[in-house]
Amino acid sequence: MMGSALIHLDIPVTKTSSSLLALVQDEVSLFEPSACIRCGRCKDVCPSLLVPQKLYQIATKNDTEAFILNGGMECIECGCCSYTCPAKRNMTQAFKKMKYLVSVNKRK
C-alpha cells in the first residue's frame, strides 16, 4: 500500500524495489470520491495518531501553515486512511503533495 502508481512500463525495477503489484484494470478509477461522512475510520487506523479527515480539508485548501500545525509532516504516507475511507478519498496523495509544498516553501 505504500508504493506509488506507475503510469507506464518504462520505469526500471532496481534492487531497492521490494515488490510489484500488477492489476488487471485501474481499480482506482472505478471509484469516484464522494463527500466525507465523518465516520472516523481514517483516524482509527492512522499509525501516526493523526486526524486525516482534518488534514485532508487543509490539504484541499493548500494551507501549508495549518498542515504543519496539525501534524501533517508526521504522516508516514502508509495509505491506511485512503484504503479504509468509505468515501474513497485520495488522502495519501493529498498529504504527499502538501509535504512537497512545505519542503519547497522551506527552501525559499
C-alpha positions as CSV (number, residue, x, y, z in Angstrom):
1,M,0.0,0.0,0.0
2,M,2.9,2.4,0.5
3,G,4.1,2.2,-3.1
4,S,3.4,4.6,-5.8
5,A,1.5,4.0,-9.0
6,L,3.5,3.9,-12.3
7,I,1.8,5.3,-15.3
8,H,3.9,3.4,-17.9
9,L,6.1,0.3,-18.0
10,D,9.4,2.0,-18.9
11,I,10.4,2.5,-15.3
12,P,13.1,0.1,-14.3
13,V,13.0,-2.3,-11.4
14,T,16.0,-1.9,-9.1
15,K,17.4,-3.7,-6.1
16,T,15.5,-1.3,-3.9
17,S,12.2,-2.4,-5.3
18,S,10.6,-4.6,-2.7
19,S,7.5,-5.8,-4.7
20,L,5.3,-5.2,-7.7
21,L,1.6,-5.3,-7.8
22,A,0.1,-5.8,-11.3
23,L,-3.6,-5.2,-11.6
24,V,-5.8,-6.2,-14.5
25,Q,-7.6,-2.9,-14.5
26,D,-7.3,0.5,-13.0
27,E,-9.2,-0.1,-9.7
28,V,-8.7,3.5,-8.5
29,S,-10.6,5.0,-11.5
30,L,-13.6,2.8,-10.7
31,F,-14.3,4.7,-7.6
32,E,-15.3,8.3,-7.7
33,P,-14.6,10.1,-4.4
34,S,-17.6,11.4,-2.6
35,A,-18.3,13.7,0.3
36,C,-16.8,12.8,3.7
37,I,-19.3,11.2,6.1
38,R,-17.1,11.8,9.1
39,C,-17.1,8.2,10.1
40,G,-13.7,8.4,11.8
41,R,-12.3,5.2,10.2
42,C,-9.3,7.1,8.8
43,K,-8.5,8.4,12.3
44,D,-8.9,4.9,13.9
45,V,-6.3,3.3,11.5
46,C,-3.7,6.1,11.4
47,P,-0.5,4.7,12.9
48,S,0.8,8.3,13.5
49,L,-2.3,9.1,15.5
50,L,-3.3,12.0,13.2
51,V,-6.7,13.1,12.1
52,P,-6.6,12.5,8.3
53,Q,-10.1,13.9,7.8
54,K,-9.0,17.3,9.1
55,L,-5.6,17.2,7.3
56,Y,-7.4,16.4,4.0
57,Q,-9.6,19.5,4.4
58,I,-6.5,21.6,5.0
59,A,-4.7,20.0,2.0
60,T,-7.6,20.8,-0.4
61,K,-7.1,24.5,0.7
62,N,-3.3,24.3,0.2
63,D,-2.8,25.8,3.6
64,T,0.7,24.8,4.4
65,E,0.9,26.5,7.8
66,A,-2.2,24.8,9.1
67,F,-1.0,21.5,7.7
68,I,2.2,21.8,9.7
69,L,0.3,22.9,12.9
70,N,-2.0,19.9,12.7
71,G,1.0,17.4,12.4
72,G,0.8,16.8,8.7
73,M,4.5,16.4,8.4
74,E,4.3,13.4,10.8
75,C,2.3,11.5,8.2
76,I,4.2,8.4,7.1
77,E,2.2,8.1,3.9
78,C,1.2,4.5,4.6
79,G,-2.1,4.7,2.8
80,C,-4.3,3.2,5.5
81,C,-6.6,6.3,5.6
82,S,-7.2,6.2,1.9
83,Y,-7.8,2.4,2.0
84,T,-10.3,2.5,4.8
85,C,-12.2,5.6,3.6
86,P,-15.7,4.6,2.5
87,A,-15.9,7.9,0.6
88,K,-12.8,6.7,-1.5
89,R,-11.0,10.0,-0.9
90,N,-7.3,10.1,-2.0
91,M,-6.0,11.4,1.2
92,T,-2.5,9.9,1.0
93,Q,-1.8,11.6,-2.4
94,A,-3.1,15.0,-0.9
95,F,-0.7,14.6,2.1
96,K,2.2,13.7,-0.1
97,K,1.5,16.9,-2.2
98,M,1.3,19.1,0.8
99,K,4.5,17.7,2.3
100,Y,6.2,18.5,-1.0
101,L,4.8,22.1,-0.9
102,V,6.0,22.5,2.6
103,S,9.5,21.4,1.6
104,V,9.5,23.7,-1.4
105,N,8.4,26.7,0.8
106,K,11.2,25.9,3.3
107,R,13.8,26.1,0.5
108,K,12.7,29.6,-0.4
